[in-house]
Amino acid sequence: MKIIEKAIGQKQCFEANETEVAFTISAGFAEYPNQGRGVQDLMAKADEALYAAKMAGKNQAFRYQPFMADLSREQLGFNVKQLAQGLPGEFLIHKADGDQKIIFANEHLIQLLGCRDYDDFIDFTKGSFKYFVHPNDRKQVEDQIQKQIAEQKENRGSYDMHVIFRVKTKDGQVKRLVDLGRMIDNSNYGKVFFAFLEDQEKLAADRK
């Protein structure tokens, strides 16, 4: 898995008409012999994992999971499309430990930071929740999250978080966000946060 993540994480580009064009890679894989012994079986499962990775976002690598076989491509596409476009607010998924890698951001959040698209958003945040947060608020956010995790140790695998922090947009604006998140264990990424975010100023205005 680490080898695959390293490969897709490298800069990919080619030149056309004297212009450098960047592109991304998604990967799906199945393990031998645990998940299949024949080439055709392994290829079919890797293909299902690849499609799930593509639908989850760019630069993703997914290991085959049994639930993928129970979902049609139409179901996967519909569900992820609804998640990306239909949520009424900003939504973020990122790893909870290590590099705090950003796994998914919806269009509302990308626009809130003034980014052109997902790739621009990843470049601006360095692909990490750590750099998504305003530098002056990073330690405070980390301390609050760790405190809330410690207080919820008996939740057996899921932890609910509530933090408020600032972010800086591409054009230099500073916005304060309310973050309602949940940390869970994910088979592909380990511990991850699912976070709903809302502009605090906008939220206060809507309540008046």
matplotlib code that plots the C-alpha trace (Angstrom):
import matplotlib.pyplot as plt

x = [0.0, 2.8, 4.5, 1.3, 0.6, 4.2, 3.7, 0.5, 1.7, 4.5, 4.1, 2.8, 3.0, 3.6, 4.3, 1.9, 2.4, 5.2, 2.8, 3.2, 0.0, -0.3, -2.5, -3.3, -3.3, -5.8, -5.1, -7.1, -5.5, -6.3, -3.9, -2.6, -3.3, -5.7, -8.2, -7.8, -5.6, -6.4, -5.4, -8.9, -10.3, -7.6, -8.0, -11.8, -11.4, -8.7, -10.9, -13.7, -11.3, -10.0, -13.5, -14.2, -10.9, -11.8, -15.2, -13.8, -11.6, -8.3, -4.9, -6.6, -5.4, -8.0, -7.4, -10.3, -13.0, -15.9, -18.6, -17.3, -18.6, -22.1, -22.3, -22.9, -21.0, -24.2, -24.7, -21.2, -21.3, -24.7, -23.7, -20.4, -22.0, -24.7, -22.0, -19.9, -22.7, -25.7, -24.4, -25.7, -22.4, -18.6, -17.4, -13.9, -12.3, -8.8, -6.5, -6.4, -2.8, 0.6, 0.6, -3.2, -3.6, -6.7, -8.7, -11.8, -13.2, -16.5, -17.0, -18.5, -15.3, -13.1, -15.0, -14.9, -11.1, -11.2, -9.6, -10.3, -10.7, -9.7, -6.1, -5.8, -7.2, -4.7, -1.8, -3.0, -3.4, -0.3, -2.8, -3.0, -5.5, -2.6, -2.0, -5.7, -5.9, -4.6, -1.0, -1.8, -4.6, -2.9, -1.6, -5.0, -6.9, -4.6, -4.9, -8.7, -9.0, -6.7, -8.6, -11.9, -10.5, -9.3, -12.7, -14.4, -12.2, -15.2, -16.9, -15.3, -14.1, -15.9, -15.2, -17.3, -15.4, -16.4, -13.7, -13.6, -10.6, -9.5, -8.5, -6.9, -8.3, -6.2, -7.0, -5.9, -9.2, -9.4, -12.6, -13.5, -15.0, -17.1, -16.0, -18.3, -16.4, -16.3, -13.2, -13.6, -11.4, -11.2, -9.8, -7.9, -6.6, -6.7, -8.1, -9.9, -12.0, -15.3, -15.9, -18.8, -17.6, -19.6, -18.5, -19.1, -20.1, -22.5, -23.9, -24.6, -26.3, -28.5, -29.8, -30.9]
y = [0.0, 2.4, 1.7, 2.5, 5.7, 6.8, 6.2, 8.1, 10.9, 11.8, 14.7, 13.4, 15.5, 15.6, 18.3, 19.2, 22.2, 23.4, 23.4, 21.2, 19.3, 17.8, 14.7, 12.4, 8.7, 6.5, 2.9, -0.2, -3.4, -6.9, -9.0, -12.5, -15.1, -13.7, -12.1, -14.4, -17.1, -16.7, -13.8, -13.1, -13.0, -10.7, -8.4, -8.2, -7.2, -4.7, -3.1, -2.8, -1.2, 1.2, 2.4, 3.0, 5.0, 7.1, 7.9, 8.9, 11.6, 12.1, 10.6, 7.7, 4.1, 1.6, -2.0, -4.3, -4.7, -7.2, -4.5, -3.2, -6.3, -5.6, -2.1, -1.5, 1.3, 3.2, 3.0, 4.1, 7.0, 8.2, 8.1, 9.9, 12.5, 13.2, 13.5, 15.9, 18.1, 17.6, 18.5, 21.9, 22.9, 22.3, 18.7, 17.3, 13.9, 13.6, 11.2, 11.7, 10.9, 11.1, 13.6, 14.3, 13.7, 15.2, 12.4, 14.3, 17.9, 18.8, 21.7, 24.0, 23.8, 24.3, 27.5, 28.7, 28.8, 30.5, 27.6, 26.8, 23.1, 20.1, 20.1, 23.8, 23.1, 20.3, 22.5, 25.4, 23.2, 21.0, 18.2, 18.2, 19.2, 20.6, 23.3, 23.8, 25.3, 28.8, 28.5, 30.4, 28.0, 24.7, 23.9, 24.9, 22.7, 19.7, 20.2, 20.4, 17.3, 15.2, 16.4, 15.4, 12.0, 11.4, 12.2, 9.8, 6.7, 4.5, 5.2, 2.1, 3.3, 6.5, 9.9, 13.1, 16.4, 20.1, 22.7, 26.2, 27.5, 30.0, 29.4, 31.7, 31.8, 32.2, 35.9, 36.5, 36.6, 35.0, 33.0, 31.3, 27.8, 25.6, 22.0, 19.2, 15.9, 12.3, 10.1, 6.5, 3.5, 3.0, -0.2, 1.8, 4.8, 3.8, 6.6, 9.3, 12.3, 13.1, 16.8, 19.1, 22.8, 26.0, 29.6, 30.9, 34.4, 33.1, 30.6, 33.4, 35.5, 32.7, 32.2, 35.8]
z = [0.0, 0.9, -2.4, -4.4, -2.4, -3.1, -6.8, -7.1, -4.9, -7.3, -9.7, -13.0, -16.1, -19.9, -22.4, -25.3, -27.6, -25.3, -22.3, -19.2, -18.4, -15.0, -14.4, -11.5, -11.0, -9.1, -8.2, -7.2, -6.1, -4.7, -2.7, -3.6, -2.3, 0.4, -2.0, -5.1, -6.6, -10.3, -12.5, -13.7, -10.2, -8.9, -12.0, -11.5, -7.8, -8.5, -11.2, -8.6, -6.2, -8.9, -9.8, -6.1, -5.8, -8.9, -7.5, -4.1, -5.6, -7.3, -6.3, -4.4, -3.8, -2.6, -1.5, -2.6, 0.1, -0.1, 0.0, -3.4, -5.1, -3.8, -5.3, -8.9, -10.7, -11.0, -7.2, -6.5, -8.9, -7.6, -4.0, -4.4, -6.8, -4.2, -1.5, -3.5, -4.9, -2.7, 0.8, 2.0, 3.4, 3.5, 3.9, 4.5, 5.0, 6.3, 8.1, 11.8, 12.4, 10.7, 7.8, 8.3, 4.6, 3.0, 1.3, 0.1, 0.0, -1.6, -4.0, -1.3, 0.7, -2.3, -3.2, 0.4, 0.2, -3.2, -5.0, -8.7, -8.3, -6.2, -7.4, -6.6, -3.2, -2.5, -3.7, -1.5, 1.6, 0.9, 0.9, 4.7, 7.4, 9.3, 6.6, 6.1, 9.6, 10.1, 11.4, 14.6, 15.5, 14.7, 18.2, 19.8, 17.4, 18.0, 21.8, 21.7, 19.5, 21.7, 24.8, 23.3, 22.2, 25.7, 27.1, 24.8, 25.1, 25.9, 22.6, 21.1, 17.8, 17.0, 18.5, 18.0, 17.8, 18.0, 17.3, 16.0, 14.1, 11.4, 7.8, 5.3, 1.8, -1.4, -1.6, 2.0, 3.8, 7.3, 8.0, 11.3, 10.8, 13.1, 12.7, 13.6, 13.0, 13.8, 13.9, 12.7, 11.8, 8.0, 6.4, 3.8, 5.7, 9.4, 11.6, 9.6, 10.4, 8.6, 9.2, 8.4, 8.4, 8.5, 8.2, 11.8, 10.6, 8.0, 10.5, 13.0, 10.3, 9.3, 12.8, 13.2]

ax = plt.figure().add_subplot(projection="3d")
ax.plot(x, y, z, "-o")
ax.set_aspect("equal")
plt.show()
